[in-house]
Amino acid sequence: MLLQPDCRVVIDETPFPARFTPERAPRTVAAMRAVLPYRERVIHVRWSGEAVWIPLGAHDFGLGYEDATSHPAPGEMILYPGGVSETEILLGYGAVSFASKAGPLAGNPFLRILGDLDTLAALGRETLQTGAKAIRIEAP
C-alpha cells in the first residue's frame, strides 16, 4: 500500500513528503500536530550515528513512552520525551543507535519521510561537515 503524505519536512529549503504515524504513537503525533508549523534547526548527533537532532532542553510535552525505539529507520523522526537526558527530536538518515552521554535512549516514532532518502542522507552528511540547518515540519 502506497502511503500518502499528510505533512512535509523541509530541511535547508529541500522539501520531503512525510506522514505522521498515529498508529505507533498517537499522543506524540497529537502533541507535534499541536505545534505546527514547527520551525527550528537541526544539528548532527554526537553519539547516535547517522542522524540529526533538535535539542529541546527541559521542554516537557507531557508524554511518556509510546512504541519507543532506539533504532529509527532512515527517514523516521522520533521524540525523546526527556528523563536521563534532555528532551529532543531525532531524524535518522542512516544507521542509528540512539544514545546520549548517559547511555542508550529510546524515542517515540511520530513521523516518517516517504521518499528521497538519498537526498536526506546527503543533507545529513552535509550537516556533519557544515553545521546547523533550518528545519520545518508543516501540514497542508
BAGUBA-627944 format. One record per atom (N, C-alpha, C): residue in three letters; x, z, y. Coordinates in Angstrom, 3 decimals. Each point is the difference from the previous one (the first is absolute). Example, Ala and Ser with C-alpha at 12.3 -4.5 7.8 and 13.67 -1.06 7.14 Angstrom:
BEGIN
<atom ALA <13.190 7.800 -5.690>>
<atom ALA <-0.890 0.000 1.190>>
<atom ALA <0.900 0.000 1.200>>
<atom SER <-0.350 -0.720 1.050>>
<atom SER <0.820 0.060 1.190>>
<atom SER <-0.770 0.730 1.090>>
//
This chain:
BEGIN
<atom MET <0.831 0.000 -1.184>>
<atom MET <-0.831 0.000 1.184>>
<atom MET <0.873 0.000 1.245>>
<atom LEU <-0.228 -0.929 0.904>>
<atom LEU <0.743 -0.113 1.234>>
<atom LEU <-0.561 0.993 1.010>>
<atom LEU <0.851 0.906 0.478>>
<atom LEU <-0.443 0.982 0.984>>
<atom LEU <-0.029 -0.622 1.382>>
<atom GLN <-1.042 0.295 0.735>>
<atom GLN <-0.129 -0.488 1.369>>
<atom GLN <0.520 1.062 0.962>>
<atom PRO <0.727 -0.403 1.034>>
<atom PRO <0.498 0.978 0.971>>
<atom PRO <-1.136 0.634 0.786>>
<atom ASP <0.159 1.274 0.349>>
<atom ASP <-0.947 0.664 0.885>>
<atom ASP <0.718 0.624 1.194>>
<atom CYS <1.307 -0.271 0.091>>
<atom CYS <0.804 0.457 1.119>>
<atom CYS <1.278 -0.834 0.017>>
<atom ARG <0.859 0.277 0.965>>
<atom ARG <1.304 -0.649 -0.021>>
<atom ARG <1.037 0.964 0.527>>
<atom VAL <1.225 -0.210 -0.464>>
<atom VAL <1.157 0.749 0.444>>
<atom VAL <0.874 -0.996 0.746>>
<atom VAL <0.420 0.362 1.193>>
<atom VAL <0.855 -0.867 0.805>>
<atom VAL <1.305 0.742 0.245>>
<atom ILE <1.093 -0.576 -0.487>>
<atom ILE <1.318 0.605 0.192>>
<atom ILE <0.829 -0.973 0.815>>
<atom ASP <0.483 0.458 1.138>>
<atom ASP <0.848 -0.825 0.860>>
<atom ASP <-0.671 -1.347 0.279>>
<atom GLU <-1.317 0.043 0.234>>
<atom GLU <-0.844 -1.169 0.294>>
<atom GLU <-0.204 -0.938 -1.192>>
<atom THR <0.379 0.410 -1.197>>
<atom THR <-0.264 -0.774 -1.213>>
<atom THR <-1.222 0.610 -0.686>>
<atom PRO <-1.107 -0.763 -0.112>>
<atom PRO <-1.222 0.550 -0.594>>
<atom PRO <-0.008 -0.124 -1.534>>
<atom PHE <-0.555 1.018 -0.637>>
<atom PHE <-0.169 0.012 -1.452>>
<atom PHE <-1.452 0.355 -0.309>>
<atom PRO <-0.709 -0.832 -0.774>>
<atom PRO <-1.348 0.383 -0.418>>
<atom PRO <0.097 1.203 -0.934>>
<atom ALA <-0.938 0.929 0.149>>
<atom ALA <0.065 1.230 -0.786>>
<atom ALA <-1.405 0.457 -0.367>>
<atom ARG <-0.035 0.952 -0.901>>
<atom ARG <-1.273 0.566 -0.451>>
<atom ARG <0.170 1.500 -0.199>>
<atom PHE <-0.963 0.761 0.528>>
<atom PHE <-0.032 1.432 -0.277>>
<atom PHE <-0.358 0.219 -1.463>>
<atom THR <0.436 1.123 -0.556>>
<atom THR <-0.229 0.298 -1.419>>
<atom THR <-0.806 1.292 -0.164>>
<atom PRO <-1.278 0.000 0.410>>
<atom PRO <-0.811 1.214 -0.126>>
<atom PRO <-0.244 0.419 -1.439>>
<atom GLU <0.141 -0.928 -0.934>>
<atom GLU <-0.163 0.366 -1.404>>
<atom GLU <1.122 0.931 -0.468>>
<atom ARG <1.099 0.031 0.701>>
<atom ARG <1.122 0.866 -0.363>>
<atom ARG <0.052 1.270 0.841>>
<atom ALA <-0.284 -0.119 1.292>>
<atom ALA <0.147 1.155 0.901>>
<atom ALA <-1.061 -0.071 1.103>>
<atom PRO <-1.251 0.282 -0.333>>
<atom PRO <-1.080 -0.190 0.968>>
<atom PRO <0.121 0.854 1.267>>
<atom ARG <0.421 1.244 -0.116>>
<atom ARG <0.131 0.854 1.193>>
<atom ARG <1.151 -0.473 0.888>>
<atom THR <1.085 -0.454 -0.617>>
<atom THR <1.138 -0.497 0.773>>
<atom THR <-0.376 -1.292 0.713>>
<atom VAL <-0.701 -0.898 -0.685>>
<atom VAL <-0.466 -1.239 0.635>>
<atom VAL <-0.898 0.332 1.185>>
<atom ALA <-0.921 0.923 -0.172>>
<atom ALA <-0.905 0.383 1.098>>
<atom ALA <0.793 0.556 1.186>>
<atom ALA <0.998 0.822 -0.268>>
<atom ALA <0.827 0.571 1.075>>
<atom ALA <0.767 -1.087 0.738>>
<atom MET <0.516 -0.979 -0.730>>
<atom MET <0.746 -1.075 0.645>>
<atom MET <-0.928 -0.948 0.762>>
<atom ARG <-1.157 -0.296 -0.566>>
<atom ARG <-0.960 -0.852 0.716>>
<atom ARG <-0.408 0.645 1.326>>
<atom ALA <-0.072 1.326 0.022>>
<atom ALA <-0.419 0.724 1.207>>
<atom ALA <1.000 -0.134 1.144>>
<atom VAL <1.244 -0.350 -0.283>>
<atom VAL <1.017 -0.111 1.057>>
<atom VAL <0.331 -1.452 0.357>>
<atom LEU <-0.783 -0.959 -0.543>>
<atom LEU <0.256 -1.411 0.306>>
<atom LEU <-0.482 -0.355 1.399>>
<atom PRO <0.650 -0.916 0.681>>
<atom PRO <1.259 -0.621 -0.417>>
<atom PRO <1.147 1.002 0.140>>
<atom TYR <0.870 -0.003 -1.005>>
<atom TYR <1.121 0.938 -0.038>>
<atom TYR <1.268 -0.733 0.430>>
<atom ARG <0.687 0.555 0.983>>
<atom ARG <1.234 -0.597 0.512>>
<atom ARG <1.114 1.030 -0.047>>
<atom GLU <1.122 -0.419 -0.525>>
<atom GLU <1.146 0.901 -0.112>>
<atom GLU <1.246 -0.853 -0.161>>
<atom ARG <1.038 0.576 -0.541>>
<atom ARG <1.202 -0.754 -0.347>>
<atom ARG <0.456 0.458 -1.380>>
<atom VAL <0.622 -0.908 -0.725>>
<atom VAL <0.554 0.340 -1.304>>
<atom VAL <1.512 -0.004 0.099>>
<atom ILE <0.609 0.875 -0.790>>
<atom ILE <1.449 0.029 -0.154>>
<atom ILE <0.286 -0.053 -1.500>>
<atom HIS <1.231 -0.315 -0.348>>
<atom HIS <0.330 -0.084 -1.420>>
<atom HIS <0.111 1.399 -0.594>>
<atom VAL <-0.419 0.142 -1.252>>
<atom VAL <0.054 1.296 -0.680>>
<atom VAL <1.444 0.455 -0.187>>
<atom ARG <0.167 1.285 -0.219>>
<atom ARG <1.332 0.570 -0.201>>
<atom ARG <0.356 0.129 -1.478>>
<atom TRP <-0.961 0.487 -0.806>>
<atom TRP <0.301 0.342 -1.385>>
<atom TRP <-0.801 -0.791 -1.024>>
<atom SER <-1.021 -0.695 0.403>>
<atom SER <-1.009 -0.503 -0.923>>
<atom SER <0.220 -1.402 -0.537>>
<atom GLY <0.980 -0.737 0.477>>
<atom GLY <0.223 -1.347 -0.514>>
<atom GLY <-0.428 -1.065 0.978>>
<atom GLU <-0.782 -0.959 -0.478>>
<atom GLU <-0.386 -1.163 0.794>>
<atom GLU <-1.376 0.202 0.627>>
<atom ALA <0.001 0.675 1.139>>
<atom ALA <-1.247 0.320 0.696>>
<atom ALA <0.292 0.297 1.458>>
<atom VAL <-1.055 -0.086 0.799>>
<atom VAL <0.045 0.449 1.384>>
<atom VAL <-1.013 1.132 0.133>>
<atom TRP <0.179 0.818 1.032>>
<atom TRP <-0.891 1.150 0.131>>
<atom TRP <-0.295 0.312 1.456>>
<atom ILE <-1.080 0.748 0.174>>
<atom ILE <-0.423 0.507 1.301>>
<atom ILE <0.031 1.525 -0.103>>
<atom PRO <1.003 0.645 0.605>>
<atom PRO <0.027 1.472 -0.021>>
<atom PRO <-1.068 0.554 0.944>>
<atom LEU <-0.788 0.945 -0.489>>
<atom LEU <-1.111 0.548 0.778>>
<atom LEU <0.142 1.489 0.269>>
<atom GLY <1.158 0.572 -0.323>>
<atom GLY <0.237 1.406 0.304>>
<atom GLY <-1.022 0.912 -0.643>>
<atom ALA <-0.575 0.867 0.819>>
<atom ALA <-0.955 0.996 -0.501>>
<atom ALA <-1.445 -0.480 0.082>>
<atom HIS <-0.240 -1.287 0.267>>
<atom HIS <-1.379 -0.505 0.099>>
<atom HIS <-0.765 0.332 -1.285>>
<atom ASP <-1.178 0.540 0.163>>
<atom ASP <-0.817 0.411 -1.145>>
<atom ASP <-1.275 -0.841 -0.042>>
<atom PHE <-0.107 -0.854 -1.005>>
<atom PHE <-1.209 -0.797 -0.196>>
<atom PHE <-1.079 0.806 -0.728>>
<atom GLY <0.317 1.221 -0.439>>
<atom GLY <-0.960 0.807 -0.735>>
<atom GLY <-0.226 -0.489 -1.416>>
<atom LEU <1.020 -0.624 -0.579>>
<atom LEU <-0.116 -0.587 -1.332>>
<atom LEU <0.879 0.720 -1.010>>
<atom GLY <-0.416 -0.068 -1.237>>
<atom GLY <0.836 0.383 -1.128>>
<atom GLY <0.429 -1.264 -0.712>>
<atom TYR <0.351 0.136 -1.260>>
<atom TYR <0.434 -1.159 -0.775>>
<atom TYR <-1.191 -0.730 -0.611>>
<atom GLU <0.082 -1.342 0.003>>
<atom GLU <-0.989 -0.871 -0.636>>
<atom GLU <0.763 -1.087 -0.744>>
<atom ASP <-0.002 0.040 -1.305>>
<atom ASP <0.657 -1.033 -0.804>>
<atom ASP <1.427 -0.248 0.488>>
<atom ALA <0.687 1.060 0.367>>
<atom ALA <1.318 -0.091 0.631>>
<atom ALA <1.024 -0.655 -0.926>>
<atom THR <0.885 -0.768 0.616>>
<atom THR <1.060 -0.684 -0.737>>
<atom THR <1.342 0.189 0.686>>
<atom SER <1.046 0.014 -0.784>>
<atom SER <1.369 0.025 0.509>>
<atom SER <0.626 -1.388 -0.032>>
<atom HIS <-0.702 -0.954 -0.615>>
<atom HIS <0.549 -1.346 -0.206>>
<atom HIS <-0.994 -1.063 0.466>>
<atom PRO <-0.230 -0.087 1.320>>
<atom PRO <-0.919 -1.034 0.479>>
<atom PRO <0.558 -1.392 -0.279>>
<atom ALA <-0.888 -0.924 -0.287>>
<atom ALA <0.383 -1.391 -0.242>>
<atom ALA <0.374 -0.670 1.321>>
<atom PRO <0.737 -1.094 -0.055>>
<atom PRO <0.255 -0.743 1.235>>
<atom PRO <-1.321 -0.382 0.679>>
<atom GLY <-0.077 0.280 1.290>>
<atom GLY <-1.215 -0.267 0.751>>
<atom GLY <-0.999 1.133 0.007>>
<atom GLU <0.284 1.077 -0.718>>
<atom GLU <-0.919 1.138 -0.045>>
<atom GLU <0.400 1.022 1.056>>
<atom MET <-1.000 0.492 0.727>>
<atom MET <0.219 0.999 1.038>>
<atom MET <-0.581 1.323 -0.475>>
<atom ILE <0.795 1.066 0.139>>
<atom ILE <-0.442 1.325 -0.430>>
<atom ILE <0.142 0.991 1.155>>
<atom LEU <-0.798 1.053 -0.060>>
<atom LEU <0.054 1.081 0.979>>
<atom LEU <0.398 1.283 -0.729>>
<atom TYR <1.109 0.580 0.425>>
<atom TYR <0.380 1.326 -0.488>>
<atom TYR <-0.632 1.000 0.955>>
<atom PRO <-0.911 0.875 -0.493>>
<atom PRO <-0.764 0.862 0.893>>
<atom PRO <0.761 1.212 0.536>>
<atom GLY <1.272 0.128 -0.334>>
<atom GLY <0.784 1.135 0.469>>
<atom GLY <0.122 1.064 -1.073>>
<atom GLY <0.882 0.937 0.250>>
<atom GLY <0.259 1.075 -0.964>>
<atom GLY <1.461 0.368 0.045>>
<atom VAL <0.762 -0.425 -1.013>>
<atom VAL <1.428 0.333 -0.033>>
<atom VAL <0.811 -0.868 0.955>>
<atom SER <-0.582 -1.051 0.494>>
<atom SER <0.627 -0.892 0.971>>
<atom SER <-1.049 -0.347 1.053>>
<atom GLU <0.405 -0.727 1.035>>
<atom GLU <-0.948 -0.340 1.056>>
<atom GLU <-1.031 -1.025 -0.462>>
<atom THR <-1.125 -0.034 0.685>>
<atom THR <-1.018 -1.016 -0.252>>
<atom THR <0.602 -1.360 0.313>>
<atom GLU <-0.319 -0.998 -0.833>>
<atom GLU <0.534 -1.333 0.249>>
<atom GLU <-0.825 -1.065 -0.697>>
<atom ILE <0.153 -1.208 0.509>>
<atom ILE <-0.560 -1.195 -0.626>>
<atom ILE <1.182 -0.828 -0.479>>
<atom LEU <-0.081 -0.504 -1.219>>
<atom LEU <1.080 -0.791 -0.583>>
<atom LEU <-0.566 -1.328 -0.491>>
<atom LEU <0.736 -1.085 0.257>>
<atom LEU <-0.370 -1.335 -0.464>>
<atom LEU <1.157 -0.549 -0.824>>
<atom GLY <-0.245 -0.174 -1.295>>
<atom GLY <1.025 -0.551 -0.876>>
<atom GLY <0.115 -1.499 0.153>>
<atom TYR <1.243 -0.512 -0.044>>
<atom TYR <0.193 -1.449 -0.029>>
<atom TYR <0.796 -0.425 -1.226>>
<atom GLY <0.442 0.954 -0.800>>
<atom GLY <0.750 -0.253 -1.225>>
<atom GLY <-0.098 1.230 -0.882>>
<atom ALA <1.077 0.304 -0.719>>
<atom ALA <0.019 1.168 -0.892>>
<atom ALA <0.045 1.295 0.817>>
<atom VAL <-0.943 0.901 -0.277>>
<atom VAL <-0.106 1.258 0.733>>
<atom VAL <-0.111 1.163 -0.968>>
<atom SER <0.755 1.056 0.300>>
<atom SER <-0.158 1.297 -0.638>>
<atom SER <-0.103 0.998 1.149>>
<atom PHE <-1.217 0.268 0.432>>
<atom PHE <-0.281 0.758 1.210>>
<atom PHE <0.603 1.393 -0.069>>
<atom ALA <0.812 0.347 1.019>>
<atom ALA <0.674 1.286 0.010>>
<atom ALA <0.384 0.380 1.423>>
<atom SER <0.400 1.255 0.147>>
<atom SER <0.536 0.510 1.261>>
<atom SER <1.197 0.878 -0.338>>
<atom LYS <0.604 0.593 1.014>>
<atom LYS <1.122 0.897 -0.284>>
<atom LYS <-0.460 1.217 -0.805>>
<atom ALA <-1.310 0.247 -0.021>>
<atom ALA <-0.555 1.096 -0.788>>
<atom ALA <-0.241 -0.385 -1.459>>
<atom GLY <0.132 -1.299 -0.327>>
<atom GLY <-0.207 -0.460 -1.368>>
<atom GLY <-1.103 -1.037 -0.096>>
<atom PRO <-0.476 -0.272 -1.227>>
<atom PRO <-1.033 -1.023 -0.209>>
<atom PRO <-1.300 0.342 0.728>>
<atom LEU <-0.668 -1.048 0.507>>
<atom LEU <-1.286 0.142 0.671>>
<atom LEU <-0.990 -0.981 -0.614>>
<atom ALA <-1.272 0.177 0.315>>
<atom ALA <-1.041 -0.940 -0.413>>
<atom ALA <-0.978 -0.154 1.149>>
<atom GLY <-0.525 -1.208 0.159>>
<atom GLY <-0.936 -0.266 1.078>>
<atom GLY <-1.247 -0.696 -0.494>>
<atom ASN <-1.043 0.058 0.818>>
<atom ASN <-1.302 -0.578 -0.326>>
<atom ASN <-0.016 -1.493 0.342>>
<atom PRO <-0.233 -0.873 -0.975>>
<atom PRO <-0.038 -1.439 0.273>>
<atom PRO <-1.307 -0.377 0.688>>
<atom PHE <0.111 -0.536 1.230>>
<atom PHE <-1.220 -0.290 0.741>>
<atom PHE <-0.151 -1.456 0.408>>
<atom LEU <1.045 -0.809 -0.156>>
<atom LEU <-0.071 -1.379 0.455>>
<atom LEU <0.986 -0.841 -0.799>>
<atom ARG <-0.362 -1.269 -0.211>>
<atom ARG <0.896 -0.931 -0.696>>
<atom ARG <0.047 -1.312 0.765>>
<atom ILE <1.212 -0.448 0.305>>
<atom ILE <0.194 -1.319 0.585>>
<atom ILE <-0.236 -1.025 -1.106>>
<atom LEU <-0.763 -1.040 0.311>>
<atom LEU <-0.467 -0.920 -1.028>>
<atom LEU <0.873 -1.234 -0.201>>
<atom GLY <0.936 -0.245 0.866>>
<atom GLY <0.817 -1.191 -0.180>>
<atom GLY <1.217 -0.009 0.890>>
<atom ASP <0.827 -1.034 -0.205>>
<atom ASP <1.208 -0.213 0.774>>
<atom ASP <0.988 1.167 -0.144>>
<atom LEU <0.141 0.491 -1.232>>
<atom LEU <0.887 1.135 -0.240>>
<atom LEU <1.471 -0.356 0.197>>
<atom ASP <0.357 -1.277 -0.111>>
<atom ASP <1.384 -0.397 0.286>>
<atom ASP <0.329 0.210 1.478>>
<atom THR <-0.946 -0.342 0.866>>
<atom THR <0.202 0.231 1.433>>
<atom THR <0.045 1.488 0.302>>
<atom LEU <-0.857 0.784 -0.656>>
<atom LEU <0.023 1.446 0.162>>
<atom LEU <1.363 0.554 -0.393>>
<atom ALA <0.550 -0.453 -1.120>>
<atom ALA <1.315 0.475 -0.448>>
<atom ALA <1.081 -0.376 1.012>>
<atom ALA <-0.071 -1.201 0.543>>
<atom ALA <0.985 -0.413 1.001>>
<atom ALA <-0.089 0.887 1.243>>
<atom LEU <-1.217 0.323 0.439>>
<atom LEU <-0.166 0.899 1.144>>
<atom LEU <0.513 1.399 -0.317>>
<atom GLY <-0.221 0.470 -1.228>>
<atom GLY <0.513 1.308 -0.399>>
<atom GLY <1.513 0.046 0.056>>
<atom ARG <0.650 -1.017 -0.568>>
<atom ARG <1.469 -0.053 0.028>>
<atom ARG <0.518 -0.116 1.437>>
<atom GLU <-0.700 -0.769 0.820>>
<atom GLU <0.395 -0.137 1.399>>
<atom GLU <-0.112 1.340 0.731>>
<atom THR <-1.025 0.784 -0.310>>
<atom THR <-0.169 1.316 0.610>>
<atom THR <1.179 0.905 -0.332>>
<atom LEU <0.501 -0.111 -1.220>>
<atom LEU <1.176 0.781 -0.385>>
<atom LEU <1.191 -0.358 0.893>>
<atom GLN <0.139 -1.278 0.317>>
<atom GLN <1.147 -0.463 0.775>>
<atom GLN <-0.165 0.172 1.509>>
<atom THR <-1.219 -0.204 0.509>>
<atom THR <-0.177 -0.070 1.451>>
<atom THR <-0.813 1.135 0.603>>
<atom GLY <-0.643 0.821 -0.805>>
<atom GLY <-0.736 1.132 0.532>>
<atom GLY <-1.503 -0.184 0.045>>
<atom ALA <-0.654 0.886 0.735>>
<atom ALA <-1.454 0.123 0.017>>
<atom ALA <-0.707 -1.296 0.383>>
<atom LYS <-1.175 -0.182 -0.595>>
<atom LYS <-0.871 -1.130 0.302>>
<atom LYS <-1.410 0.512 0.279>>
<atom ALA <-0.697 -0.701 0.879>>
<atom ALA <-1.389 0.346 0.282>>
<atom ALA <-0.868 -0.311 -1.211>>
<atom ILE <-1.013 0.844 -0.218>>
<atom ILE <-0.972 -0.232 -1.063>>
<atom ILE <-1.389 0.303 0.537>>
<atom ARG <-0.963 -0.809 -0.445>>
<atom ARG <-1.414 0.240 0.300>>
<atom ARG <-0.782 -0.133 -1.292>>
<atom ILE <-1.000 0.846 -0.149>>
<atom ILE <-0.980 -0.150 -1.065>>
<atom ILE <-1.320 -0.173 0.722>>
<atom GLU <-0.685 -1.111 -0.273>>
<atom GLU <-1.234 -0.277 0.711>>
<atom GLU <-1.029 -0.629 -0.919>>
<atom ALA <-1.249 0.261 0.307>>
<atom ALA <-1.104 -0.600 -0.739>>
<atom ALA <-0.722 -0.961 0.929>>
<atom PRO <-0.625 -1.028 -0.571>>
<atom PRO <-0.718 -0.966 0.854>>
<atom PRO <-1.152 0.648 0.749>>
//
